[in-house]
């Protein structure tokens, strides 16, 4: 069972890379690009909607939201683009790309800025 789960996770990671490459392709419609980059950002973001340390619920967003997002995003992208992006994703997975700390830091910065923005809006409207 562990091997099936590991294979499923590897396939999901590959599909997220397919979405990333499809986002960069000019033939992908704008609405699909926006949705795809949101799914990719959420999948690779170190911050989740539900923190992972919360038992059971913490991993449900990773197990449910990411695969659903990938599924819907892939349906929005033309088949020819997906076929080319699958080949690029397979090449990337074979190389075993290292962790990119700059991108990870950028995601954390974006989440911090979003939290500050929400706090400012809440402060403005809730605490008058």
C-alpha positions as CSV (number, residue, x, y, z in Angstrom):
1,X,0.0,0.0,0.0
2,X,2.9,2.4,0.8
3,X,4.2,1.9,-2.7
4,X,0.9,2.8,-4.3
5,X,0.6,5.9,-2.2
6,X,4.2,6.9,-3.1
7,X,3.5,6.3,-6.8
8,X,0.3,8.4,-6.6
9,X,2.2,11.3,-4.9
10,X,4.9,11.2,-7.6
11,X,2.2,11.3,-10.3
12,X,0.5,14.2,-8.6
13,X,3.8,16.1,-8.4
14,X,4.4,15.4,-12.1
15,X,0.9,16.8,-12.9
16,X,1.7,19.9,-10.9
17,X,4.8,20.4,-13.0
18,X,2.7,19.9,-16.1
19,X,0.4,22.7,-14.9
20,X,3.5,24.9,-14.3
21,X,4.8,24.4,-17.9
22,X,1.3,24.8,-19.3
23,X,1.1,28.2,-17.5
24,X,4.2,29.3,-19.4
25,X,2.8,28.2,-22.7
26,X,1.2,30.8,-25.0
27,X,-1.5,28.5,-26.3
28,X,-3.0,28.1,-22.8
29,X,-6.1,30.3,-22.3
30,X,-5.8,33.1,-19.8
31,X,-8.4,31.7,-17.4
32,X,-6.6,28.3,-17.4
33,X,-3.3,30.1,-16.7
34,X,-4.7,31.9,-13.7
35,X,-6.3,28.8,-12.3
36,X,-3.2,26.6,-13.0
37,X,-0.8,29.0,-11.3
38,X,-3.1,29.2,-8.3
39,X,-3.0,25.4,-8.0
40,X,0.8,25.3,-8.5
41,X,1.3,28.0,-5.9
42,X,-0.9,26.3,-3.4
43,X,0.7,22.9,-4.1
44,X,4.2,24.1,-3.6
45,X,3.5,26.7,-0.9
46,X,4.8,25.8,2.6
47,X,1.7,27.3,4.1
48,X,-1.7,25.5,3.8
49,X,-5.3,26.7,4.5
50,X,-5.4,24.1,7.2
51,X,-2.0,23.6,9.0
52,X,-0.6,20.1,8.7
53,X,-0.1,19.7,12.5
54,X,-3.9,19.5,13.0
55,X,-4.7,15.7,13.1
56,X,-6.4,14.3,10.0
57,X,-7.8,17.7,8.8
58,X,-4.3,19.1,8.2
59,X,-3.6,16.6,5.4
60,X,-7.1,16.6,3.9
61,X,-6.5,19.8,2.0
62,X,-3.3,18.3,0.5
63,X,-5.1,15.1,-0.3
64,X,-8.4,16.6,-1.6
65,X,-7.8,20.2,-2.7
66,X,-4.6,19.8,-4.7
67,X,-5.8,16.8,-6.7
68,X,-9.2,18.4,-7.4
69,X,-7.4,21.6,-8.5
70,X,-5.1,19.7,-10.8
71,X,-8.0,17.8,-12.3
72,X,-10.0,20.9,-13.1
73,X,-6.9,22.8,-14.4
74,X,-6.0,20.0,-16.7
75,X,-9.5,20.0,-18.2
76,X,-9.1,23.7,-19.1
77,X,-5.9,23.2,-21.0
78,X,-5.7,22.0,-24.6
79,X,-4.6,18.4,-25.1
80,X,-1.7,19.4,-27.4
81,X,-0.3,21.7,-24.7
82,X,-0.7,19.0,-22.0
83,X,1.1,16.4,-24.2
84,X,4.2,18.7,-24.6
85,X,4.2,19.7,-21.0
86,X,4.1,16.1,-19.8
87,X,7.3,15.4,-21.7
88,X,8.9,18.5,-20.0
89,X,7.7,17.4,-16.6
90,X,9.0,13.9,-17.1
91,X,12.4,15.3,-18.0
92,X,12.4,17.5,-14.9
93,X,11.4,14.6,-12.7
94,X,14.2,12.5,-14.0
95,X,16.8,15.2,-13.3
96,X,15.7,15.4,-9.7
97,X,15.5,19.2,-9.4
98,X,16.9,20.6,-6.1
99,X,14.9,22.8,-3.7
100,X,14.7,26.4,-4.7
101,X,15.0,28.5,-1.5
102,X,14.4,31.7,-3.4
103,X,10.9,30.6,-4.6
104,X,10.1,29.2,-1.2
105,X,11.0,32.5,0.4
106,X,8.9,34.3,-2.1
107,X,5.8,32.2,-1.3
108,X,6.3,32.9,2.4
109,X,6.6,36.6,1.7
110,X,3.4,36.6,-0.3
111,X,1.5,34.8,2.4
112,X,2.8,37.2,5.1
113,X,1.8,40.2,2.9
114,X,-1.7,38.6,2.4
115,X,-2.1,38.1,6.1
116,X,-1.1,41.7,6.8
117,X,-3.5,43.0,4.2
118,X,-6.4,40.9,5.7
119,X,-5.5,42.1,9.2
120,X,-5.6,45.7,8.0
121,X,-8.9,45.3,6.3
122,X,-10.3,43.5,9.4
123,X,-9.0,46.2,11.6
124,X,-10.6,48.9,9.4
125,X,-14.1,47.3,9.2
126,X,-14.5,45.3,12.3
127,X,-12.9,47.5,14.9
128,X,-14.4,51.0,14.2
